[in-house]
Amino acid sequence: MKCLTIFLHAAYENEVVDCLRGAESVSGFSLSDCRGHSRHTSDDPFAAARDRVEGFVPRVRLEVFLEDGLVDGVLKLLEHCAGGIGGAGAMGAWFVSEVGRSGRL
């Protein structure tokens, strides 16, 4: 099992959530608000003047648990869901990590 984690520009939240809700391979996901900082914050087209001064941009952290073979398909789906707005990498950054164990309490 894998955990796909995406640090997403807050401006894309609704589009990505709609996309994932319609995906048969995704049984659920978690969202949390966060703020991102990078050397490119000042170049961010979604950054407000206050964000540029503070150096942080509103982001959403999205986590999806997926079977190993489904990760690439979900990533392709997400690449298309924003309609190419902003060019490559405009929605945010992602990584995949191994899930050793999981369950419910």
DADA-V998304 format. One record per residue. RES is the residue in one small letter. PHI is phi in degrees with one decimal (999 if undefined). NEAR is the number of other C-alpha atoms within 8 Angstrom. Layout:
((RES,PHI,NEAR) (RES,PHI,NEAR))
This chain:
((m,999,9) (k,-122.6,12) (c,-116.1,12) (l,-91.0,14) (t,-113.4,12) (i,-127.2,12) (f,-99.2,11) (l,-106.6,13) (h,-59.4,14) (a,-57.9,8) (a,-64.3,6) (y,-98.7,10) (e,-54.4,10) (n,-62.2,7) (e,-62.6,9) (v,-69.0,11) (v,-60.6,8) (d,-60.2,8) (c,-61.9,11) (l,-69.7,9) (r,-63.3,8) (g,-87.8,6) (a,-87.1,7) (e,-64.9,5) (s,-78.6,7) (v,-109.4,10) (s,-89.7,5) (g,174.8,7) (f,-161.4,9) (s,-120.5,8) (l,-125.3,8) (s,-145.4,7) (d,-77.8,8) (c,-153.6,8) (r,-122.6,9) (g,-109.4,8) (h,-135.4,9) (s,-153.8,7) (r,-66.9,5) (h,-99.6,7) (t,-55.8,12) (s,-68.3,8) (d,-92.6,6) (d,-67.9,7) (p,-67.1,4) (f,-94.4,7) (a,-76.7,13) (a,-77.4,6) (a,-55.6,6) (r,-61.4,7) (d,-62.6,11) (r,-66.3,12) (v,-69.7,6) (e,-72.1,6) (g,86.0,10) (f,-126.9,11) (v,-122.4,13) (p,-60.3,12) (r,-135.6,12) (v,-124.0,15) (r,-96.0,13) (l,-117.2,13) (e,-126.2,11) (v,-130.3,11) (f,-87.9,10) (l,-137.6,13) (e,-64.7,8) (d,-48.8,7) (g,-76.2,6) (l,-98.8,9) (v,-59.6,11) (d,-61.4,7) (g,-64.2,7) (v,-67.9,9) (l,-62.6,8) (k,-62.9,8) (l,-59.7,9) (l,-66.9,11) (e,-60.6,9) (h,-90.9,8) (c,-70.1,10) (a,-90.6,11) (g,66.7,6) (g,74.5,9) (i,-62.3,6) (g,85.9,7) (g,85.1,6) (a,-61.4,5) (g,77.3,7) (a,-70.6,8) (m,-75.7,9) (g,150.8,9) (a,-123.2,8) (w,-139.1,8) (f,-150.9,7) (v,-119.8,8) (s,-127.4,8) (e,-78.3,7) (v,-107.0,8) (g,-70.7,5) (r,-147.5,4) (s,-153.6,5) (g,-178.9,4) (r,-124.9,3) (l,-110.8,2))
